[in-house]
Amino acid sequence: MEKILLHSWNVNGLRAVLRKNFESYAAEYSPDILCLQEIKCPADLQLPPAIERAFPHRFFHPADKPGYSGTAVLSKFAPLSVSTNFDGENHPQEGRVLTLEFPKIFIVCAYVPNSQNELARLDYRMRWDADFRDHLSALAAKKPVAACGDFNCAHEPIDIANPKSNERNAGYTIEERTSFSQTLAAGFIDTFREKNPTTAKAYSWWSYRMRARERNVGWRIDYWLVSEALKDEFSEPEILADVLGSDHCPVAVRLPRERFA
């Protein structure tokens, strides 16, 4: 079964990473579909010619607020349809979700809201999670789903360097972790943890402070989740911690080509 390579990366500013190593990263790894979060740029951003040649199908969903949030998907395959956001009340236009439909799969790129300092946005985050979970479940009722992105949640103690000291910090509250468990219980698999159940010190985000990345004091908050229907089809989930350019690194998975074309 021929597989294609899918990457997800919170670039923390697409314009910034374009000035660093984005072209060399894309050339080295050559993902077939590249999902980006926190692009912080307008939809008409001019990409380098090499990137446009590599990804003939490009979709951007910026936030209404300039320089904030936003998602994008770059693909070698043409989707059947593309949609933004999802059902739910009073969600600000922050460019957080892109859904691409292919012949036998949905790809969802998400940038989940951060609960912020002093958990100022935790209540909203919980409502967002519930609506997003409903969105994934509705898609999965039609065809299998692969959902990726920055979920802003370290799910278990193994997914964070200092679990005890972060128990009431954004991204590791019991509310967020329980919500993530509910998403998995709704019929989704954490691909990396499924294949690497005991692998510790595998992180996808590091603070810029106190040499956290150099010391590998990080959090695993970037994921590829797949429907249970894809359990026997996905392979090689990876965390590409050596890829620099952002405070996050890319995460990867492989899925059958026949689902996309």
Secondary structure, 3 states (H helix, E strand, C coil): CCEEEEEEEECCCHHHHHCCCHHHHHHHHCCCEEEEECCCCCCCCCCCHHHHHHCCEEEEECCCCCCCCCEEEEECCCCCEEEECCCCCCCCCCCCEEEEEECCEEEEEEECCCCCHHHCCHHHHHHHHHHHHHHHHHHHCCCCEEEEEECCCCCCHHHECCCHHHCCCCCCCHHHHHHHHHHHHCCEEEHHHHHCCCCCCCCCEECCCCCCCCCCCEECCEEEEEEHHHCCCCEEEEECCCCCCCCECCEEEEEEHHHCC
